[in-house]
Amino acid sequence: MFKKTMLKNTLFITRVALLTSLCIVTNSLIDFRLGPSAANAISFTYIPCFIAGIMLGPIAGGLVGFLGDFLGNVIVFKGTYMPLIGLASTLTGVIPGIIFKFKRANPTFKIVISFFLCLVICTSGLNSYSLWLIIGAPKGVPFWTFLIGRLPMQFINIFVNCIIMLALLRARFFAEMLGEKRKSASKKAAAVQTVSDNAEQITTI
């Protein structure tokens, strides 16, 4: 039992470390620019955060999002670290992790709703407000004007990442991993039900 627990914990840490490394790379080194400005770039940081949240749960998703953003900023210095952007990155992994706790919902729907919530809460909310404090507010630009200017690119960003995640969802490895999680959850539920039934029998006797 101890060896199984150690192996499980080691596997969990390894997966978190691997996805964090991928998040650092996508956050700092890989983007697809549609213009000279970094603001007009498609970022793929959603992918490792979503994979961590879906496969390993909201805590792991949050860790990958936070560490990927923080360490990425340290490795490739982009200016003063913004805690609100760090919080947004953390929630990018937490949100799909929570949404995928709802077992009965369709996985495609869960991915789409996760990206929608990330767009509203993380991108349009926390990230935009944080960037507005740095860029827009000193120039006297109203927040809503700044936000409207960012939204078209962010819609494209979310759409591209959502398509990639939906494609990964249909990949064999991803599907098998989700299948293993469902089997594990079913076994736990069956075990709890068995204990409950045995307790009822003892009480009856």
NUKOLTI-305453 format. One record per atom (N, C-alpha, C): residue number from 1; residue in one letter; x, z, y. Coordinates in steps of 0.001 Angstrom, whole numbers, plus 500000, padded with zeros to 6 digits. Layout:
N
<NUM; "A"; <X; Z; Y>>
...
END
This chain:
205
<1; "M"; <500835; 500000; 498799>>
<1; "M"; <500000; 500000; 500000>>
<1; "M"; <500876; 500000; 501260>>
<2; "F"; <501941; 500832; 501239>>
<2; "F"; <502854; 500918; 502380>>
<2; "F"; <503560; 499587; 502607>>
<3; "K"; <503992; 498954; 501504>>
<3; "K"; <504683; 497668; 501611>>
<3; "K"; <503758; 496597; 502171>>
<4; "K"; <502502; 496608; 501751>>
<4; "K"; <501533; 495635; 502242>>
<4; "K"; <501297; 495823; 503741>>
<5; "T"; <501204; 497083; 504164>>
<5; "T"; <501009; 497375; 505583>>
<5; "T"; <502207; 496921; 506405>>
<6; "M"; <503419; 497194; 505899>>
<6; "M"; <504644; 496782; 506584>>
<6; "M"; <504721; 495263; 506687>>
<7; "L"; <504373; 494585; 505591>>
<7; "L"; <504409; 493129; 505575>>
<7; "L"; <503398; 492556; 506562>>
<8; "K"; <502216; 493171; 506592>>
<8; "K"; <501166; 492720; 507516>>
<8; "K"; <501596; 492907; 508961>>
<9; "N"; <502189; 494075; 509269>>
<9; "N"; <502651; 494353; 510634>>
<9; "N"; <503790; 493416; 511040>>
<10; "T"; <504710; 493162; 510099>>
<10; "T"; <505834; 492261; 510377>>
<10; "T"; <505331; 490850; 510645>>
<11; "L"; <504364; 490409; 509841>>
<11; "L"; <503792; 489075; 510024>>
<11; "L"; <503085; 488966; 511369>>
<12; "F"; <502378; 490035; 511753>>
<12; "F"; <501673; 490067; 513037>>
<12; "F"; <502662; 489954; 514194>>
<13; "I"; <503736; 490762; 514150>>
<13; "I"; <504744; 490758; 515212>>
<13; "I"; <505429; 489390; 515292>>
<14; "T"; <505726; 488808; 514129>>
<14; "T"; <506384; 487496; 514091>>
<14; "T"; <505514; 486427; 514732>>
<15; "R"; <504225; 486456; 514411>>
<15; "R"; <503310; 485464; 514987>>
<15; "R"; <503155; 485647; 516490>>
<16; "V"; <503059; 486894; 516935>>
<16; "V"; <502963; 487164; 518371>>
<16; "V"; <504226; 486681; 519081>>
<17; "A"; <505400; 486970; 518494>>
<17; "A"; <506670; 486554; 519096>>
<17; "A"; <506764; 485030; 519166>>
<18; "L"; <506346; 484358; 518091>>
<18; "L"; <506400; 482893; 518057>>
<18; "L"; <505486; 482280; 519111>>
<19; "L"; <504271; 482791; 519208>>
<19; "L"; <503315; 482262; 520178>>
<19; "L"; <503714; 482623; 521617>>
<20; "T"; <504345; 483782; 521791>>
<20; "T"; <504855; 484148; 523114>>
<20; "T"; <505951; 483179; 523547>>
<21; "S"; <506839; 482839; 522618>>
<21; "S"; <507901; 481870; 522916>>
<21; "S"; <507303; 480523; 523312>>
<22; "L"; <506279; 480101; 522579>>
<22; "L"; <505606; 478845; 522900>>
<22; "L"; <504935; 478921; 524262>>
<23; "C"; <504375; 480090; 524574>>
<23; "C"; <503719; 480289; 525867>>
<23; "C"; <504735; 480240; 527007>>
<24; "I"; <505912; 480808; 526793>>
<24; "I"; <506971; 480763; 527803>>
<24; "I"; <507382; 479315; 528070>>
<25; "V"; <507535; 478550; 527003>>
<25; "V"; <507943; 477145; 527136>>
<25; "V"; <506887; 476342; 527884>>
<26; "T"; <505617; 476492; 527488>>
<26; "T"; <504548; 475731; 528137>>
<26; "T"; <504320; 476197; 529572>>
<27; "N"; <504579; 477472; 529828>>
<27; "N"; <504374; 478023; 531172>>
<27; "N"; <505476; 477613; 532139>>
<28; "S"; <506697; 477496; 531624>>
<28; "S"; <507850; 477309; 532504>>
<28; "S"; <508457; 475909; 532469>>
<29; "L"; <508383; 475255; 531325>>
<29; "L"; <509159; 474033; 531155>>
<29; "L"; <508333; 472774; 530901>>
<30; "I"; <507125; 472935; 530377>>
<30; "I"; <506344; 471760; 530008>>
<30; "I"; <505080; 471677; 530852>>
<31; "D"; <504935; 470607; 531578>>
<31; "D"; <503674; 470285; 532235>>
<31; "D"; <503644; 468775; 532479>>
<32; "F"; <502463; 468268; 532745>>
<32; "F"; <502284; 466836; 532952>>
<32; "F"; <501784; 466646; 534374>>
<33; "R"; <502678; 466218; 535252>>
<33; "R"; <502342; 466126; 536668>>
<33; "R"; <501654; 464800; 536985>>
<34; "L"; <500571; 464895; 537748>>
<34; "L"; <499843; 463718; 538196>>
<34; "L"; <500207; 463359; 539628>>
<35; "G"; <501221; 464044; 540163>>
<35; "G"; <501675; 463797; 541526>>
<35; "G"; <502950; 464568; 541761>>
<36; "P"; <503494; 464506; 542976>>
<36; "P"; <504756; 465200; 543263>>
<36; "P"; <504630; 466720; 543287>>
<37; "S"; <503420; 467224; 543538>>
<37; "S"; <503224; 468662; 543666>>
<37; "S"; <502975; 469307; 542311>>
<38; "A"; <503511; 470531; 542142>>
<38; "A"; <503268; 471294; 540909>>
<38; "A"; <501809; 471697; 540784>>
<39; "A"; <501086; 471694; 541921>>
<39; "A"; <499659; 472038; 541894>>
<39; "A"; <498842; 470968; 541187>>
<40; "N"; <499381; 469740; 541134>>
<40; "N"; <498688; 468640; 540464>>
<40; "N"; <499278; 468398; 539082>>
<41; "A"; <499425; 469463; 538322>>
<41; "A"; <500022; 469371; 536985>>
<41; "A"; <499075; 469938; 535942>>
<42; "I"; <499084; 469314; 534776>>
<42; "I"; <498311; 469825; 533643>>
<42; "I"; <499210; 470776; 532858>>
<43; "S"; <498795; 472017; 532754>>
<43; "S"; <499558; 473038; 532033>>
<43; "S"; <498930; 473277; 530664>>
<44; "F"; <499783; 473551; 529678>>
<44; "F"; <499300; 473759; 528313>>
<44; "F"; <499417; 475225; 527874>>
<45; "T"; <499504; 476139; 528840>>
<45; "T"; <499646; 477561; 528497>>
<45; "T"; <498397; 478124; 527821>>
<46; "Y"; <497254; 477461; 528004>>
<46; "Y"; <496037; 477922; 527350>>
<46; "Y"; <496175; 477906; 525823>>
<47; "I"; <496900; 476917; 525304>>
<47; "I"; <496929; 476683; 523855>>
<47; "I"; <497497; 477870; 523078>>
<48; "P"; <498731; 478338; 523358>>
<48; "P"; <499233; 479496; 522592>>
<48; "P"; <498405; 480756; 522815>>
<49; "C"; <497859; 480931; 524028>>
<49; "C"; <497023; 482110; 524294>>
<49; "C"; <495746; 482068; 523462>>
<50; "F"; <495123; 480899; 523408>>
<50; "F"; <493897; 480749; 522630>>
<50; "F"; <494166; 480916; 521132>>
<51; "I"; <495245; 480320; 520638>>
<51; "I"; <495578; 480448; 519214>>
<51; "I"; <495789; 481920; 518861>>
<52; "A"; <496520; 482650; 519714>>
<52; "A"; <496772; 484078; 519469>>
<52; "A"; <495466; 484865; 519483>>
<53; "G"; <494619; 484612; 520486>>
<53; "G"; <493357; 485336; 520581>>
<53; "G"; <492448; 485066; 519401>>
<54; "I"; <492365; 483793; 519000>>
<54; "I"; <491462; 483413; 517901>>
<54; "I"; <491977; 483912; 516560>>
<55; "M"; <493266; 483706; 516301>>
<55; "M"; <493845; 484034; 514995>>
<55; "M"; <494166; 485517; 514822>>
<56; "L"; <494658; 486144; 515888>>
<56; "L"; <495187; 487505; 515765>>
<56; "L"; <494363; 488553; 516497>>
<57; "G"; <493388; 488111; 517302>>
<57; "G"; <492537; 489063; 518001>>
<57; "G"; <492852; 489158; 519484>>
<58; "P"; <491966; 489809; 520249>>
<58; "P"; <492116; 489871; 521710>>
<58; "P"; <493362; 490599; 522192>>
<59; "I"; <493804; 491635; 521467>>
<59; "I"; <495015; 492363; 521898>>
<59; "I"; <496233; 491456; 521811>>
<60; "A"; <496368; 490759; 520685>>
<60; "A"; <497488; 489832; 520517>>
<60; "A"; <497399; 488698; 521536>>
<61; "G"; <496198; 488196; 521756>>
<61; "G"; <496012; 487137; 522744>>
<61; "G"; <496434; 487583; 524132>>
<62; "G"; <496056; 488816; 524491>>
<62; "G"; <496450; 489368; 525777>>
<62; "G"; <497953; 489535; 525897>>
<63; "L"; <498597; 489999; 524830>>
<63; "L"; <500057; 490169; 524827>>
<63; "L"; <500771; 488841; 525029>>
<64; "V"; <500326; 487833; 524295>>
<64; "V"; <500953; 486510; 524402>>
<64; "V"; <500784; 485963; 525820>>
<65; "G"; <499572; 486095; 526378>>
<65; "G"; <499326; 485607; 527727>>
<65; "G"; <500173; 486320; 528767>>
<66; "F"; <500205; 487651; 528690>>
<66; "F"; <500960; 488442; 529677>>
<66; "F"; <502457; 488206; 529557>>
<67; "L"; <502999; 488331; 528333>>
<67; "L"; <504445; 488176; 528139>>
<67; "L"; <504900; 486753; 528439>>
<68; "G"; <504062; 485773; 528073>>
<68; "G"; <504423; 484387; 528357>>
<68; "G"; <504540; 484131; 529847>>
<69; "D"; <503624; 484715; 530618>>
<69; "D"; <503666; 484540; 532074>>
<69; "D"; <504818; 485334; 532696>>
<70; "F"; <504946; 486606; 532313>>
<70; "F"; <505958; 487479; 532919>>
<70; "F"; <507372; 487004; 532583>>
<71; "L"; <507644; 486779; 531287>>
<71; "L"; <508990; 486359; 530879>>
<71; "L"; <509293; 484945; 531360>>
<72; "G"; <508252; 484096; 531399>>
<72; "G"; <508456; 482749; 531926>>
<72; "G"; <508876; 482784; 533383>>
<73; "N"; <508297; 483706; 534142>>
<73; "N"; <508658; 483857; 535557>>
<73; "N"; <510075; 484410; 535713>>
<74; "V"; <510491; 485258; 534764>>
<74; "V"; <511849; 485823; 534808>>
<74; "V"; <512880; 484756; 534440>>
<75; "I"; <512585; 483983; 533374>>
<75; "I"; <513543; 482987; 532878>>
<75; "I"; <513686; 481826; 533862>>
<76; "V"; <512552; 481311; 534312>>
<76; "V"; <512566; 480227; 535304>>
<76; "V"; <511925; 480790; 536574>>
<77; "F"; <512739; 481322; 537445>>
<77; "F"; <512224; 482056; 538617>>
<77; "F"; <511381; 481135; 539492>>
<78; "K"; <510114; 481548; 539707>>
<78; "K"; <509193; 480756; 540512>>
<78; "K"; <508785; 481472; 541796>>
<79; "G"; <509435; 482557; 542093>>
<79; "G"; <509070; 483336; 543272>>
<79; "G"; <508632; 484732; 542865>>
<80; "T"; <508087; 485468; 543807>>
<80; "T"; <507639; 486832; 543561>>
<80; "T"; <506556; 486860; 542487>>
<81; "Y"; <506710; 487775; 541532>>
<81; "Y"; <505723; 487884; 540455>>
<81; "Y"; <504398; 488401; 541023>>
<82; "M"; <503307; 487717; 540654>>
<82; "M"; <501969; 488068; 541146>>
<82; "M"; <501174; 488758; 540036>>
<83; "P"; <500882; 490048; 540182>>
<83; "P"; <500144; 490772; 539136>>
<83; "P"; <498780; 490164; 538806>>
<84; "L"; <498090; 489599; 539809>>
<84; "L"; <496779; 489001; 539549>>
<84; "L"; <496893; 487788; 538635>>
<85; "I"; <497959; 487007; 538811>>
<85; "I"; <498183; 485864; 537921>>
<85; "I"; <498546; 486367; 536523>>
<86; "G"; <499298; 487467; 536455>>
<86; "G"; <499598; 488081; 535162>>
<86; "G"; <498338; 488553; 534457>>
<87; "L"; <497414; 489129; 535242>>
<87; "L"; <496139; 489573; 534673>>
<87; "L"; <495328; 488379; 534180>>
<88; "A"; <495327; 487293; 534963>>
<88; "A"; <494609; 486089; 534555>>
<88; "A"; <495181; 485522; 533258>>
<89; "S"; <496503; 485532; 533140>>
<89; "S"; <497158; 485044; 531918>>
<89; "S"; <496803; 485924; 530725>>
<90; "T"; <496746; 487225; 530955>>
<90; "T"; <496362; 488160; 529886>>
<90; "T"; <494945; 487878; 529411>>
<91; "L"; <494030; 487700; 530355>>
<91; "L"; <492623; 487446; 530008>>
<91; "L"; <492437; 486103; 529325>>
<92; "T"; <493346; 485163; 529554>>
<92; "T"; <493267; 483858; 528899>>
<92; "T"; <493395; 483998; 527388>>
<93; "G"; <494110; 485014; 526932>>
<93; "G"; <494188; 485286; 525499>>
<93; "G"; <493122; 486249; 525012>>
<94; "V"; <492704; 487169; 525893>>
<94; "V"; <491710; 488182; 525517>>
<94; "V"; <490315; 487557; 525342>>
<95; "I"; <489945; 486662; 526263>>
<95; "I"; <488585; 486101; 526261>>
<95; "I"; <488256; 485374; 524962>>
<96; "P"; <489073; 484405; 524490>>
<96; "P"; <488732; 483768; 523209>>
<96; "P"; <488783; 484740; 522037>>
<97; "G"; <489680; 485742; 522128>>
<97; "G"; <489745; 486752; 521070>>
<97; "G"; <488451; 487517; 520940>>
<98; "I"; <487824; 487850; 522066>>
<98; "I"; <486537; 488560; 522054>>
<98; "I"; <485411; 487633; 521611>>
<99; "I"; <485391; 486413; 522151>>
<99; "I"; <484322; 485461; 521817>>
<99; "I"; <484306; 485163; 520325>>
<100; "F"; <485479; 485047; 519700>>
<100; "F"; <485549; 484721; 518278>>
<100; "F"; <485239; 485915; 517378>>
<101; "K"; <484981; 487067; 517980>>
<101; "K"; <484506; 488211; 517194>>
<101; "K"; <483050; 488005; 516763>>
<102; "F"; <482330; 487149; 517487>>
<102; "F"; <480939; 486851; 517137>>
<102; "F"; <480935; 485852; 515985>>
<103; "K"; <480703; 486334; 514794>>
<103; "K"; <480900; 485547; 513577>>
<103; "K"; <479906; 484401; 513421>>
<104; "R"; <478670; 484585; 513871>>
<104; "R"; <477631; 483617; 513549>>
<104; "R"; <477637; 482388; 514447>>
<105; "A"; <478269; 482468; 515603>>
<105; "A"; <478271; 481337; 516532>>
<105; "A"; <479160; 480213; 516011>>
<106; "N"; <478821; 478986; 516378>>
<106; "N"; <479589; 477815; 515980>>
<106; "N"; <480972; 477849; 516626>>
<107; "P"; <482067; 477583; 515859>>
<107; "P"; <483420; 477642; 516427>>
<107; "P"; <483620; 476704; 517617>>
<108; "T"; <483035; 475501; 517551>>
<108; "T"; <483148; 474566; 518674>>
<108; "T"; <482527; 475160; 519934>>
<109; "F"; <481350; 475757; 519781>>
<109; "F"; <480681; 476383; 520919>>
<109; "F"; <481521; 477532; 521460>>
<110; "K"; <482141; 478302; 520559>>
<110; "K"; <482941; 479450; 520987>>
<110; "K"; <484168; 479012; 521788>>
<111; "I"; <484778; 477899; 521405>>
<111; "I"; <485920; 477395; 522155>>
<111; "I"; <485489; 476906; 523531>>
<112; "V"; <484375; 476159; 523566>>
<112; "V"; <483882; 475625; 524842>>
<112; "V"; <483512; 476758; 525792>>
<113; "I"; <482784; 477760; 525299>>
<113; "I"; <482369; 478876; 526166>>
<113; "I"; <483587; 479704; 526598>>
<114; "S"; <484597; 479798; 525733>>
<114; "S"; <485827; 480517; 526092>>
<114; "S"; <486548; 479827; 527251>>
<115; "F"; <486631; 478496; 527173>>
<115; "F"; <487278; 477755; 528259>>
<115; "F"; <486465; 477841; 529550>>
<116; "F"; <485149; 477830; 529423>>
<116; "F"; <484304; 477954; 530613>>
<116; "F"; <484530; 479301; 531294>>
<117; "L"; <484577; 480372; 530504>>
<117; "L"; <484800; 481706; 531062>>
<117; "L"; <486192; 481817; 531681>>
<118; "C"; <487191; 481207; 531028>>
<118; "C"; <488547; 481222; 531586>>
<118; "C"; <488600; 480455; 532907>>
<119; "L"; <487844; 479350; 532983>>
<119; "L"; <487797; 478585; 534233>>
<119; "L"; <487214; 479430; 535360>>
<120; "V"; <486108; 480132; 535064>>
<120; "V"; <485424; 480917; 536090>>
<120; "V"; <486213; 482169; 536473>>
<121; "I"; <486632; 482931; 535450>>
<121; "I"; <487260; 484236; 535707>>
<121; "I"; <488739; 484114; 536068>>
<122; "C"; <489483; 483352; 535256>>
<122; "C"; <490941; 483308; 535413>>
<122; "C"; <491394; 482276; 536443>>
<123; "T"; <490981; 481018; 536234>>
<123; "T"; <491478; 479947; 537093>>
<123; "T"; <490842; 479966; 538477>>
<124; "S"; <489516; 479880; 538509>>
<124; "S"; <488824; 479839; 539804>>
<124; "S"; <488858; 481194; 540507>>
<125; "G"; <488842; 482267; 539720>>
<125; "G"; <488804; 483603; 540305>>
<125; "G"; <490172; 484166; 540621>>
<126; "L"; <490819; 484750; 539625>>
<126; "L"; <492063; 485499; 539843>>
<126; "L"; <493220; 484615; 540314>>
<127; "N"; <493448; 483484; 539626>>
<127; "N"; <494561; 482614; 540008>>
<127; "N"; <494379; 482041; 541410>>
<128; "S"; <493170; 481531; 541671>>
<128; "S"; <492923; 480915; 542977>>
<128; "S"; <493047; 481939; 544103>>
<129; "Y"; <492518; 483124; 543893>>
<129; "Y"; <492608; 484157; 544933>>
<129; "Y"; <494056; 484562; 545174>>
<130; "S"; <494810; 484695; 544087>>
<130; "S"; <496213; 485081; 544219>>
<130; "S"; <497014; 484019; 544973>>
<131; "L"; <496803; 482747; 544619>>
<131; "L"; <497502; 481659; 545294>>
<131; "L"; <497046; 481514; 546748>>
<132; "W"; <495767; 481782; 546978>>
<132; "W"; <495255; 481717; 548356>>
<132; "W"; <495932; 482755; 549241>>
<133; "L"; <496176; 483951; 548691>>
<133; "L"; <496874; 484991; 549453>>
<133; "L"; <498269; 484538; 549867>>
<134; "I"; <498916; 483732; 549014>>
<134; "I"; <500286; 483280; 549302>>
<134; "I"; <500289; 482042; 550200>>
<135; "I"; <499413; 481083; 549867>>
<135; "I"; <499469; 479768; 550518>>
<135; "I"; <498407; 479596; 551601>>
<136; "G"; <497149; 479905; 551250>>
<136; "G"; <496039; 479594; 552141>>
<136; "G"; <495834; 480573; 553273>>
<137; "A"; <495825; 481865; 552941>>
<137; "A"; <495527; 482893; 553949>>
<137; "A"; <496498; 482880; 555136>>
<138; "P"; <497818; 482757; 554906>>
<138; "P"; <498736; 482734; 556057>>
<138; "P"; <498489; 481557; 557008>>
<139; "K"; <497917; 480474; 556488>>
<139; "K"; <497641; 479294; 557326>>
<139; "K"; <496234; 479323; 557909>>
<140; "G"; <495480; 480377; 557581>>
<140; "G"; <494128; 480491; 558104>>
<140; "G"; <493107; 479648; 557368>>
<141; "V"; <493436; 479190; 556164>>
<141; "V"; <492508; 478379; 555361>>
<141; "V"; <491511; 479306; 554682>>
<142; "P"; <490195; 479093; 554847>>
<142; "P"; <489207; 479932; 554162>>
<142; "P"; <489352; 479822; 552645>>
<143; "F"; <489042; 480912; 551950>>
<143; "F"; <489207; 480923; 550494>>
<143; "F"; <488403; 479824; 549820>>
<144; "W"; <487142; 479649; 550229>>
<144; "W"; <486291; 478664; 549548>>
<144; "W"; <486799; 477244; 549770>>
<145; "T"; <487377; 476976; 550919>>
<145; "T"; <487978; 475660; 551170>>
<145; "T"; <489177; 475443; 550245>>
<146; "F"; <489985; 476487; 550122>>
<146; "F"; <491157; 476439; 549238>>
<146; "F"; <490721; 476235; 547786>>
<147; "L"; <489676; 476958; 547374>>
<147; "L"; <489187; 476868; 546002>>
<147; "L"; <488652; 475477; 545692>>
<148; "I"; <487850; 474920; 546580>>
<148; "I"; <487278; 473584; 546372>>
<148; "I"; <488385; 472532; 546241>>
<149; "G"; <489468; 472718; 546997>>
<149; "G"; <490595; 471797; 546903>>
<149; "G"; <491295; 471861; 545553>>
<150; "R"; <491259; 473041; 544902>>
<150; "R"; <491927; 473218; 543606>>
<150; "R"; <491064; 472783; 542428>>
<151; "L"; <489754; 472870; 542561>>
<151; "L"; <488869; 472717; 541407>>
<151; "L"; <488975; 471389; 540661>>
<152; "P"; <489033; 470229; 541349>>
<152; "P"; <489097; 468967; 540578>>
<152; "P"; <490231; 468938; 539563>>
<153; "M"; <491450; 469361; 539992>>
<153; "M"; <492587; 469374; 539080>>
<153; "M"; <492404; 470398; 537972>>
<154; "Q"; <491791; 471525; 538298>>
<154; "Q"; <491584; 472566; 537302>>
<154; "Q"; <490546; 472148; 536254>>
<155; "F"; <489539; 471393; 536667>>
<155; "F"; <488577; 470859; 535714>>
<155; "F"; <489268; 469929; 534711>>
<156; "I"; <490160; 469073; 535224>>
<156; "I"; <490913; 468165; 534350>>
<156; "I"; <491789; 468974; 533395>>
<157; "N"; <492448; 469993; 533933>>
<157; "N"; <493325; 470860; 533143>>
<157; "N"; <492562; 471525; 531999>>
<158; "I"; <491428; 472122; 532330>>
<158; "I"; <490609; 472803; 531327>>
<158; "I"; <490102; 471811; 530284>>
<159; "F"; <489656; 470635; 530743>>
<159; "F"; <489110; 469621; 529833>>
<159; "F"; <490166; 469178; 528819>>
<160; "V"; <491381; 468883; 529295>>
<160; "V"; <492461; 468436; 528406>>
<160; "V"; <492802; 469515; 527376>>
<161; "N"; <492941; 470752; 527831>>
<161; "N"; <493273; 471851; 526913>>
<161; "N"; <492145; 472118; 525918>>
<162; "C"; <490913; 471983; 526371>>
<162; "C"; <489766; 472186; 525487>>
<162; "C"; <489749; 471131; 524380>>
<163; "I"; <490029; 469881; 524730>>
<163; "I"; <490082; 468802; 523739>>
<163; "I"; <491171; 469075; 522710>>
<164; "I"; <492333; 469533; 523170>>
<164; "I"; <493435; 469849; 522250>>
<164; "I"; <493039; 470979; 521296>>
<165; "M"; <492401; 472029; 521836>>
<165; "M"; <491988; 473151; 520988>>
<165; "M"; <490925; 472727; 519978>>
<166; "L"; <490004; 471871; 520389>>
<166; "L"; <488980; 471383; 519461>>
<166; "L"; <489617; 470547; 518350>>
<167; "A"; <490656; 469786; 518695>>
<167; "A"; <491373; 469008; 517682>>
<167; "A"; <492112; 469938; 516719>>
<168; "L"; <492738; 470990; 517266>>
<168; "L"; <493432; 471961; 516417>>
<168; "L"; <492463; 472702; 515510>>
<169; "L"; <491253; 472934; 516020>>
<169; "L"; <490238; 473629; 515239>>
<169; "L"; <489921; 472877; 513953>>
<170; "R"; <490022; 471543; 514025>>
<170; "R"; <489724; 470707; 512869>>
<170; "R"; <490951; 470423; 512012>>
<171; "A"; <492107; 470883; 512462>>
<171; "A"; <493324; 470718; 511675>>
<171; "A"; <493252; 471600; 510434>>
<172; "R"; <493859; 471167; 509373>>
<172; "R"; <493749; 471852; 508079>>
<172; "R"; <494253; 473289; 508139>>
<173; "F"; <495446; 473478; 508730>>
<173; "F"; <496042; 474813; 508779>>
<173; "F"; <495155; 475771; 509558>>
<174; "F"; <494679; 475318; 510719>>
<174; "F"; <493843; 476155; 511572>>
<174; "F"; <492547; 476529; 510860>>
<175; "A"; <491943; 475533; 510209>>
<175; "A"; <490688; 475768; 509493>>
<175; "A"; <490891; 476763; 508355>>
<176; "E"; <492027; 476630; 507648>>
<176; "E"; <492314; 477543; 506538>>
<176; "E"; <492524; 478964; 507043>>
<177; "M"; <493213; 479100; 508180>>
<177; "M"; <493433; 480426; 508759>>
<177; "M"; <492119; 481083; 509151>>
<178; "L"; <491234; 480310; 509761>>
<178; "L"; <489920; 480846; 510129>>
<178; "L"; <489132; 481209; 508883>>
<179; "G"; <489291; 480380; 507838>>
<179; "G"; <488613; 480668; 506574>>
<179; "G"; <489088; 481969; 505975>>
<180; "E"; <490403; 482234; 506062>>
<180; "E"; <490965; 483492; 505553>>
<180; "E"; <490411; 484679; 506321>>
<181; "K"; <490263; 484535; 507642>>
<181; "K"; <489717; 485626; 508454>>
<181; "K"; <488273; 485913; 508067>>
<182; "R"; <487503; 484829; 507827>>
<182; "R"; <486105; 485023; 507446>>
<182; "R"; <486006; 485702; 506088>>
<183; "K"; <486891; 485286; 505142>>
<183; "K"; <486883; 485910; 503812>>
<183; "K"; <487229; 487384; 503905>>
<184; "S"; <488244; 487691; 504734>>
<184; "S"; <488653; 489085; 504909>>
<184; "S"; <487518; 489909; 505496>>
<185; "A"; <486830; 489348; 506488>>
<185; "A"; <485710; 490056; 507108>>
<185; "A"; <484578; 490255; 506111>>
<186; "S"; <484342; 489244; 505271>>
<186; "S"; <483279; 489337; 504264>>
<186; "S"; <483605; 490411; 503230>>
<187; "K"; <484894; 490476; 502829>>
<187; "K"; <485306; 491497; 501868>>
<187; "K"; <485134; 492902; 502434>>
<188; "K"; <485491; 493074; 503712>>
<188; "K"; <485336; 494385; 504358>>
<188; "K"; <483863; 494769; 504427>>
<189; "A"; <483027; 493794; 504789>>
<189; "A"; <481594; 494058; 504882>>
<189; "A"; <481024; 494416; 503517>>
<190; "A"; <481489; 493697; 502476>>
<190; "A"; <481019; 493977; 501120>>
<190; "A"; <481462; 495360; 500664>>
<191; "A"; <482696; 495740; 501013>>
<191; "A"; <483208; 497061; 500643>>
<191; "A"; <482415; 498163; 501323>>
<192; "V"; <482115; 497973; 502604>>
<192; "V"; <481317; 498959; 503342>>
<192; "V"; <479928; 499081; 502738>>
<193; "Q"; <479335; 497936; 502372>>
<193; "Q"; <478003; 497946; 501769>>
<193; "Q"; <478015; 498650; 500424>>
<194; "T"; <479084; 498434; 499643>>
<194; "T"; <479202; 499090; 498334>>
<194; "T"; <479280; 500602; 498485>>
<195; "V"; <480102; 501049; 499434>>
<195; "V"; <480225; 502492; 499699>>
<195; "V"; <478876; 503059; 500115>>
<196; "S"; <478174; 502322; 500968>>
<196; "S"; <476857; 502771; 501435>>
<196; "S"; <475869; 502881; 500288>>
<197; "D"; <475884; 501869; 499402>>
<197; "D"; <474976; 501879; 498239>>
<197; "D"; <475285; 503046; 497312>>
<198; "N"; <476585; 503295; 497064>>
<198; "N"; <476982; 504405; 496203>>
<198; "N"; <476556; 505748; 496790>>
<199; "A"; <476686; 505860; 498111>>
<199; "A"; <476285; 507099; 498775>>
<199; "A"; <474777; 507318; 498630>>
<200; "E"; <474019; 506244; 498745>>
<200; "E"; <472558; 506344; 498591>>
<200; "E"; <472177; 506762; 497172>>
<201; "Q"; <472911; 506199; 496197>>
<201; "Q"; <472639; 506556; 494786>>
<201; "Q"; <472930; 508021; 494529>>
<202; "I"; <474072; 508501; 495074>>
<202; "I"; <474427; 509913; 494885>>
<202; "I"; <473395; 510830; 495515>>
<203; "T"; <472932; 510433; 496712>>
<203; "T"; <471929; 511222; 497412>>
<203; "T"; <470626; 511275; 496637>>
<204; "T"; <470281; 510127; 496045>>
<204; "T"; <469042; 510040; 495256>>
<204; "T"; <469112; 510933; 494028>>
<205; "I"; <470294; 510913; 493373>>
<205; "I"; <470477; 511743; 492166>>
<205; "I"; <470410; 513222; 492533>>
END
